[in-house]
Amino acid sequence: MERKKSNLAVALDVTTKQEFLDIADKVGPYICCLKTHVDILEDFDQDLIDKLKKLQKKHDFIIFEDRKFADIGNTVKHQYSKGVYKIAEWADIIDAHAIPGDGIISGLKEIGLPLNRGLLLLAEMSSKGNLATGAYTEATIEMAKRHKDFVIGFISGKKYNSCEELIVMTPGVSLDNSNDDLGQQYKTPGNVIENGSDIIIVGRGIYGKGKDPVVEAQRYRNAGWNAYLEKLEN
Ligand code: 5BU
């Protein structure tokens, strides 16, 4: 983030390899993190991963597979390391729901810790009516504290006083829209950085219909970084 003066993560939710690699190369210079949903790619193959790793080297960003694991420890271990995607081999960070209890972290940790990976817990979500609030969020924070060897932070809209050192990444960020028609709710980069978020996650705001990903990535990078600099001054 410091090297690239960027707290922007792009959520690259496109469904073909070519689009994925094309946009990743275009936005690469402006991002600290590329967030993937690898299971939405229609033509996923090992070549995509090889090319993604090359782009990672070229542009210097971390890869976050937004897999949102949510099962018992034994199952998530396999989902993380095996199957078609072999996520543990290429994703620097992943995320998980706290709903199954501590076992989910223990399972993911068995795979991820030896590979020097990190985990984010979903403490809050951006979507309307979501249930990750109140006591659930509190319990998630406590769970993170019990696994600080592997949990590096949260998906959330704000920083928690009791663990300021854990990173906060925030989806549901847009400069132009306040919602989509499927329950997504947006805040501005300024809003979320002000609340203590460290990294803004932007998807369709960057590559949506009629957008130029380079222009938008620069715009969001500047908005996010300037909000951060402003927060430092206050
Ligand atoms: P958008 O196009 O900027 O709305 O994309 C947001 C991305 O963040 C998308 O990949 C979601 O899966 C992801 N996301 C989210 O929107 N809200 C959440 O609470 C979580 C993830 Br967790």
Residues whose N, C-alpha, C, O or C-beta is under 5 A from the ligand:
A	BS01	5BU	A11 D13 L122 E124 M125 S126 S127 I155 P171 G172 V173 Q184 I201 V202 G203 R204 G205
